[in-house]
């Protein structure tokens, strides 16, 4: 008689299971690299600074040190709160994204009910460091309402978790909807660019308004603030004022308004999860191309093949598309902020754009992913890889700076005078020199300091551990990029410090030589580093690929 078959035991996942999984993955990310530890320490210090700064400001406002602000708080809070929640949602879409390791489609094979899964992912987000920092900060902000009475202080303590919940629900719903409506790769590219452009435009709007002396009377904002106070994003910020005025019916209605928005966002996210489970994605489609494309335009050599492959990737990669958009955006922003400052201020946009062009290349092997692994398998030499990557970026940088220069000439009119031409060509040379010097620095960074990136098919996702690393490691690259242009900067400072302004065209040969020198040095050192770390890089890229699956 055969023994009865043993039935497998199943453990039903609960929302708190996903919370524990989130922190387990975060702790595991700390073991992958010492840089991850440094990035997390800086993130915790930033969070602590935010909490302390909010507490000090709230204490100053609540204890009468800034009592002149009290009459304006009912106007400031709903407007600033609404803008803050929208800012967080855009920031989530641009930098942080929906964590790909904890994304909804990862748990599809486990049969977790949609509602349980969505609730667990929401709780996982609410227990993260950013959400905890925001919660503590808003609770400390209750001290700012001491002048409005104890009821207002208590109401702010109630509003704090409601504000954080609203911001989290709106962010997750926005990302879920974005993943649905951008069904094609082209749609994802366009949406990704639009989100980042909108984010930068909103961040620069106060500077543009102040420089152009656009003033807004506080009295004119009162009716606008009342409207925003009854909208779901501004409603939680009105609770202290409702309590201070004894308007408890309005207090309840504002709470219900915010909770209704959270419920709608939760249902929208749940519907998006169900849609993703029942529909196949068309984000990645095979396209047949005639001819060899860029391969026919590059040298017939291993480095030429790498240049062609990298160029083909850059044309389709939404994650690196901002490399083409931000330099132009810099010129436009500097032109809008230029008011009787001088044409040199607009040329500063071209100069900064030169540095920005190689920002993604500083982590280029992570963006390249398995393409680089194939190079290693094929036995490609490190110097061929560096040469191929430098060739394609050098072409892009040179052509793009030329186009930006033509646009800036049209804006400033510097082409009409000899002095204007001399200053313009000085900035053009400095911009190109900084661009290629930064490219040399990037070739050293991308084989020694890597951090996870989202997959090309899902540019809004966020591999576990990427948030802190992405905030810290590019900052190191920008510091190194600043150091690379130091010889040109020293020459410029000496010329202007000695009052010999007529000699500034000498900056042109110095900037060109500076750029070429650091480009050659960075390419050579990058090849040396890559040759010794090639297998380690492959191992790191394999771990990154596992996070993107």
C-alpha positions in Angstrom: 0.0 0.0 0.0 1.5 3.3 -1.1 1.9 6.1 1.3 -0.5 9.0 0.9 0.9 11.9 -1.1 2.0 14.8 0.9 0.2 18.0 0.0 2.5 21.1 -0.4 1.9 23.7 2.2 1.3 27.2 1.0 1.9 30.4 2.9 -0.4 33.2 2.0 1.5 36.5 1.6 0.3 39.4 3.7 1.0 43.1 3.0 3.5 43.1 5.9 5.5 40.3 4.1 6.3 42.8 1.3 7.4 45.4 3.9 9.9 42.9 5.4 11.0 41.9 1.9 11.6 45.6 1.0 14.0 46.1 4.0 15.7 42.7 3.4 16.5 43.8 -0.2 17.7 47.2 1.1 20.0 45.5 3.6 21.3 43.2 0.9 22.1 46.1 -1.3 24.5 47.5 1.4 26.6 44.4 0.9 27.1 44.8 -2.8 29.6 47.7 -2.7 31.3 50.1 -0.2 29.9 52.9 -2.2 26.4 51.8 -1.5 27.2 52.1 2.3 28.5 55.6 1.7 25.5 56.6 -0.4 23.1 55.3 2.3 25.0 57.1 5.1 24.7 60.4 3.1 21.0 59.7 2.5 20.4 59.2 6.2 22.3 62.4 7.0 20.2 64.3 4.5 17.1 62.9 6.1 18.3 63.9 9.5 19.1 67.3 8.3 15.7 67.7 6.8 14.0 66.7 10.0 16.2 69.1 12.1 15.8 72.0 9.7 12.0 71.5 9.7 11.9 71.4 13.5 14.0 74.6 13.8 11.8 76.4 11.3 8.6 75.2 13.0 9.9 76.3 16.4 10.8 79.8 15.1 7.3 80.2 13.5 5.4 78.8 16.4 7.2 80.7 19.1 6.5 84.1 17.5 10.0 84.7 16.2 8.4 84.8 12.7 4.9 85.9 13.8 4.6 88.0 10.7 4.1 84.8 8.8 1.0 83.7 10.7 -1.6 85.6 8.6 -0.1 84.1 5.4 0.0 80.5 6.6 -3.6 79.7 5.4 -2.5 80.9 1.9 0.9 79.4 1.9 0.2 75.9 3.1 -2.4 74.7 0.6 -0.5 76.2 -2.4 2.9 75.0 -1.3 1.5 71.6 -0.2 -0.1 71.0 -3.5 3.0 72.0 -5.4 5.1 69.9 -3.1 3.0 66.7 -3.7 3.1 67.3 -7.5 6.9 67.9 -7.2 7.4 64.6 -5.3 5.3 62.8 -8.0 7.5 64.2 -10.8 10.6 63.5 -8.8 9.4 59.9 -8.3 8.9 59.5 -12.1 12.1 61.2 -13.0 14.7 59.8 -10.6 13.3 57.2 -8.2 10.7 55.4 -10.2 8.7 52.3 -9.2 11.2 50.0 -7.6 11.6 47.2 -10.2 12.6 44.6 -7.6 9.3 45.4 -5.7 7.2 46.1 -8.8 3.8 44.6 -9.3 4.7 42.3 -12.2 7.4 40.6 -10.1 4.8 39.0 -7.9 2.5 37.9 -10.7 3.6 34.2 -10.7 2.8 33.9 -6.9 -1.0 34.3 -7.2 -1.2 37.1 -4.7 -4.6 38.9 -4.9 -4.4 42.3 -6.6 -5.7 44.1 -3.5 -3.3 42.4 -1.1 -0.3 43.0 -3.5 -1.2 46.6 -4.1 -1.6 47.3 -0.3 1.7 45.6 0.4 3.5 47.7 -2.1 1.9 50.8 -0.7 2.9 49.9 2.8 6.5 49.1 1.6 6.7 52.6 0.2 5.3 54.2 3.4 7.9 52.5 5.5 10.8 53.7 3.4 13.3 56.4 4.6 11.8 59.2 2.4 8.3 58.6 3.7 9.4 58.3 7.4 11.4 61.5 7.0 8.4 63.3 5.6 6.1 62.0 8.3 8.4 63.1 11.1 9.0 66.5 9.5 5.3 67.2 9.1 4.7 66.1 12.7 7.4 68.6 13.9 5.7 71.2 11.8 2.9 71.1 14.3 5.0 73.4 16.5 4.4 76.2 13.9 0.7 76.2 14.9 1.2 76.9 18.6 -0.2 80.4 18.0 -3.4 79.0 16.6 -4.2 76.9 19.7 -3.9 73.3 20.9 -6.6 72.0 18.5 -4.5 73.3 15.5 -1.4 71.5 16.8 -3.3 68.2 17.3 -4.9 68.6 13.8 -1.4 68.9 12.2 -0.4 65.7 14.0 -3.4 64.0 12.3 -2.7 65.7 9.0 0.9 64.5 8.8 0.3 60.9 8.0 -2.6 61.9 5.8 -0.3 64.1 3.7 2.4 61.4 3.4 -0.3 58.8 2.4 -1.8 61.2 -0.2 1.7 61.9 -1.8 2.5 58.2 -1.9 -0.8 57.2 -3.4 -0.6 59.9 -6.1 3.0 59.0 -7.0 2.2 55.3 -7.3 -1.0 55.9 -9.4 0.9 58.3 -11.7 3.6 55.7 -12.3 1.1 52.9 -12.8 -0.9 55.0 -15.3 2.3 56.1 -17.1 3.3 52.4 -17.5 -0.1 51.7 -19.1 -0.4 54.7 -21.5 3.2 54.5 -22.7 2.7 51.1 -24.3 5.3 51.5 -27.0 9.0 52.3 -26.7 8.6 55.6 -28.5 5.8 56.5 -26.1 8.0 55.8 -23.1 10.8 57.9 -24.6 8.5 60.8 -25.2 6.8 60.6 -21.8 10.2 60.2 -20.0 11.5 63.4 -21.7 8.4 65.4 -21.0 8.4 64.5 -17.3 12.0 65.5 -16.9 11.6 68.7 -18.9 8.5 69.6 -16.8 10.4 69.0 -13.6 13.3 71.2 -14.6 11.0 73.9 -15.9 9.1 74.0 -12.6 12.4 74.1 -10.6 13.6 77.1 -12.6 10.3 79.0 -12.7 11.0 80.9 -9.4 14.4 82.1 -10.7 12.9 83.3 -14.0 10.1 85.2 -12.2 12.4 86.9 -9.7 15.0 87.9 -12.4 12.2 89.3 -14.6 10.8 91.1 -11.5 7.4 89.4 -11.7 5.6 90.1 -8.4 2.4 88.6 -7.1 0.3 90.3 -4.4 -0.5 88.1 -1.4 -4.1 89.3 -1.4 -4.6 88.0 -5.0 -3.6 84.5 -3.8 -6.3 84.3 -1.1 -9.1 83.1 -3.5 -6.7 80.8 -5.3 -5.6 79.3 -1.9 -9.3 78.7 -0.9 -9.9 76.8 -4.1 -6.7 74.7 -3.7 -7.7 74.1 0.0 -10.8 72.2 -1.2 -8.9 70.2 -3.8 -7.7 66.8 -2.7 -4.0 67.6 -2.7 -4.4 70.8 -0.6 -7.2 69.5 1.7 -4.9 67.9 4.4 -3.0 71.2 4.8 -6.2 73.0 5.9 -6.9 70.8 9.0 -5.1 73.1 11.5 -6.9 76.2 10.2 -10.3 74.4 10.4 -9.6 73.4 14.0 -8.3 76.9 14.9 -11.5 78.5 13.5 -13.8 75.9 15.1 -15.1 74.7 11.7 -15.2 71.0 12.5 -17.6 70.2 9.6 -15.0 71.6 7.2 -12.3 69.6 9.1 -14.2 66.4 8.5 -14.9 67.3 4.8 -11.2 68.0 4.2 -10.2 64.6 5.7 -12.8 62.9 3.6 -11.6 64.7 0.5 -8.0 63.5 1.0 -9.1 60.0 1.8 -11.3 59.9 -1.3 -8.3 60.8 -3.5 -6.2 58.1 -1.8 -9.0 55.5 -2.4 -9.3 56.6 -6.1 -5.5 56.4 -6.5 -5.4 52.9 -4.9 -8.2 51.7 -7.2 -6.4 53.1 -10.2 -3.2 51.4 -9.3 -5.1 48.1 -8.7 -6.8 48.4 -12.1 -3.4 49.0 -13.7 -2.0 45.9 -12.0 -5.0 43.9 -13.3 -4.5 45.3 -16.8 -0.9 44.4 -16.9 -1.6 40.9 -15.8 -4.2 40.4 -18.5 -2.6 42.2 -21.4 0.8 41.6 -23.1 3.2 44.5 -23.3 4.1 45.9 -26.7 6.9 48.0 -25.3 9.6 46.0 -27.0 9.0 45.2 -30.7 11.4 43.8 -33.2 11.9 46.1 -36.1 13.6 45.1 -39.3 16.1 47.6 -40.7 17.4 47.7 -44.2 21.2 47.8 -44.6 23.8 48.0 -42.0 22.9 51.4 -40.5 25.7 52.9 -38.5 27.9 49.9 -39.0 28.4 51.0 -42.7 29.5 54.5 -41.5 32.1 53.4 -39.0 35.6 52.0 -39.5 35.8 48.3 -40.2 37.4 47.4 -36.9 36.4 46.3 -33.4 36.4 49.8 -32.2 34.2 50.9 -35.2 31.7 48.1 -34.4 31.5 49.3 -30.8 30.9 52.9 -32.0 28.1 51.7 -34.3 26.5 49.5 -31.7 26.6 52.3 -29.1 25.3 54.8 -31.5 22.3 52.5 -32.3 21.7 52.1 -28.6 21.7 55.8 -27.9 19.1 56.4 -30.6 16.6 54.2 -28.8 17.5 54.6 -25.2 15.0 56.8 -23.3 17.2 56.6 -20.2 20.0 58.6 -21.9 17.7 60.8 -24.0 18.2 63.7 -21.6 21.8 64.0 -22.7 20.4 65.4 -26.0 17.7 67.6 -24.3 19.3 69.2 -21.2 22.1 71.2 -23.0 19.5 72.9 -25.2 17.3 73.4 -22.2 20.2 75.1 -20.4 20.6 77.6 -23.2 16.9 78.4 -23.1 16.7 78.8 -19.3 19.8 81.0 -19.3 18.3 83.1 -22.1 15.1 83.6 -20.1 17.0 84.4 -16.9 19.2 86.9 -18.7 18.1 90.4 -18.0 20.7 93.1 -18.8 23.4 90.7 -17.5 25.1 90.3 -20.9 25.4 87.8 -23.7 28.1 85.9 -21.8 25.3 84.6 -19.4 23.6 82.8 -22.3 26.9 81.3 -23.4 27.2 79.9 -19.9 24.3 77.5 -20.9 26.5 76.1 -23.7 29.4 75.7 -21.3 27.4 73.8 -18.7 25.8 71.7 -21.4 29.2 70.5 -22.4 29.8 69.0 -19.0 26.3 67.5 -18.9 26.7 65.6 -22.2 28.9 62.9 -20.7 26.9 62.4 -17.4 25.2 59.2 -18.5 28.5 57.9 -20.0 30.0 58.1 -16.5 27.8 55.0 -15.9 27.8 53.9 -19.5 28.6 50.2 -19.0 25.6 49.9 -16.7 23.4 51.4 -19.4 25.1 49.1 -22.0 24.5 46.0 -19.8 24.6 42.7 -21.6 26.0 44.4 -24.7 29.3 44.9 -22.9 29.2 41.3 -21.7 29.0 40.1 -25.3 32.1 42.2 -26.1 34.0 40.4 -23.3 32.9 37.0 -24.6 34.1 38.0 -28.0 37.5 38.9 -26.6 37.4 42.6 -27.4 40.4 44.5 -26.1 39.9 47.2 -23.5 41.5 49.9 -25.6 39.2 49.1 -28.5 36.2 49.4 -26.2 37.4 52.8 -24.9 38.3 54.0 -28.4 34.9 53.0 -29.8 32.9 54.7 -27.1 35.0 57.9 -27.3 34.6 58.1 -31.0 30.8 58.1 -31.0 30.5 60.6 -28.1 33.2 62.8 -29.6 31.1 63.1 -32.8 27.9 63.8 -30.8 29.6 66.4 -28.5 31.2 68.3 -31.4 28.1 68.4 -33.6 25.8 69.3 -30.7 28.1 72.1 -29.4 28.2 73.5 -32.9 24.3 73.5 -33.1 24.0 75.1 -29.6 26.5 77.7 -30.7 24.4 78.6 -33.8 21.3 78.9 -31.6 23.1 81.1 -29.0 24.5 83.3 -31.8 20.9 83.9 -33.0 19.7 84.7 -29.4 22.6 87.0 -28.5 23.5 88.5 -31.8 27.2 88.2 -31.0 28.0 87.5 -34.6 27.6 91.2 -35.4 30.6 92.6 -33.7 34.3 91.5 -33.4 34.3 91.6 -29.6 31.2 89.5 -29.6 32.7 87.0 -31.9 35.9 86.8 -29.8 33.9 86.2 -26.6 31.6 83.7 -28.3 34.5 81.6 -29.7 36.2 81.6 -26.3 33.0 80.1 -24.8 32.7 77.6 -27.7 36.3 76.5 -27.2 35.8 76.2 -23.4 32.6 74.3 -23.9 34.1 71.8 -26.3 37.2 71.4 -24.1 35.1 70.8 -21.0 32.9 68.3 -22.9 35.8 66.2 -24.1 37.7 66.5 -20.8 34.5 65.3 -19.0 34.3 62.4 -21.6 37.8 61.3 -20.6 36.7 61.4 -16.9 33.6 59.4 -17.8 35.7 56.7 -19.4 37.5 56.2 -16.1 34.4 56.2 -14.0 32.2 53.9 -16.0 34.5 50.9 -15.5 35.3 51.6 -11.8 32.2 53.1 -10.2 28.9 51.5 -11.4 25.4 51.7 -10.0 22.2 50.0 -11.1 20.0 51.6 -13.8 16.4 50.8 -14.9 15.9 48.6 -17.9 15.5 50.2 -21.3 12.0 48.8 -21.7 11.0 50.2 -18.3 12.7 53.6 -17.7 10.4 54.4 -14.8 11.5 51.4 -12.7 14.1 51.6 -10.0 16.3 48.7 -9.0 16.7 48.2 -5.3 19.6 50.3 -4.0 19.7 52.6 -6.9 18.1 55.7 -5.3 20.9 56.5 -2.8 23.7 55.5 -5.3 22.2 57.6 -8.1 22.1 60.7 -5.8 25.7 60.3 -4.7 27.8 58.7 -7.4 27.0 61.2 -10.2 28.0 63.9 -7.8 31.5 62.4 -7.6 31.7 62.4 -11.4 30.7 66.1 -11.5 33.4 67.0 -9.0 36.0 65.1 -11.1 34.7 66.8 -14.2 35.1 70.2 -12.5 38.7 69.2 -11.6 39.4 68.3 -15.2 38.8 71.8 -16.5 40.9 73.4 -13.7 43.9 74.4 -15.9 41.6 76.4 -18.2 39.9 78.0 -15.2 43.2 79.0 -13.6 44.3 80.7 -16.9 41.0 82.5 -17.1 41.2 83.7 -13.4 44.8 84.9 -13.9 43.9 86.9 -17.0 40.9 88.7 -15.4 42.6 89.1 -12.0 45.5 90.9 -13.6 43.1 93.2 -15.5 44.3 92.1 -18.9 40.9 91.4 -20.3 42.0 91.8 -23.9 44.1 88.6 -23.5 41.1 86.4 -22.9 41.2 84.9 -26.4 44.3 83.0 -25.2 41.8 80.9 -23.3 40.9 79.2 -26.6 44.1 77.2 -27.2 44.4 76.5 -23.5 40.8 75.1 -23.4 41.3 73.0 -26.5 44.6 71.6 -25.3 43.1 70.9 -21.8 40.2 69.0 -23.3 42.4 66.9 -25.7 44.9 66.1 -22.9 42.3 64.9 -20.4 40.4 63.0 -23.2 43.6 61.0 -24.1 44.6 60.5 -20.5 41.1 59.4 -19.5 40.9 57.0 -22.5 44.3 55.5 -21.7 43.7 55.1 -18.0 40.1 53.9 -18.6 41.5 51.1 -20.8 44.0 50.2 -18.1 41.3 50.0 -15.5 38.9 48.1 -17.7 41.6 45.5 -18.6 42.2 44.7 -14.9 38.5 44.9 -13.8 36.8 43.4 -16.9 35.6 40.2 -15.2 34.5 42.2 -12.1 32.5 44.5 -14.3 30.9 41.6 -16.0 29.9 40.1 -12.6 28.5 43.5 -11.5 26.5 43.8 -14.8 25.1 40.3 -14.3 23.9 41.3 -10.8 22.3 44.5 -12.3 20.6 42.5 -14.9 19.0 40.3 -12.2 17.5 43.4 -10.6 16.0 44.5 -13.9 14.2 41.2 -14.6 
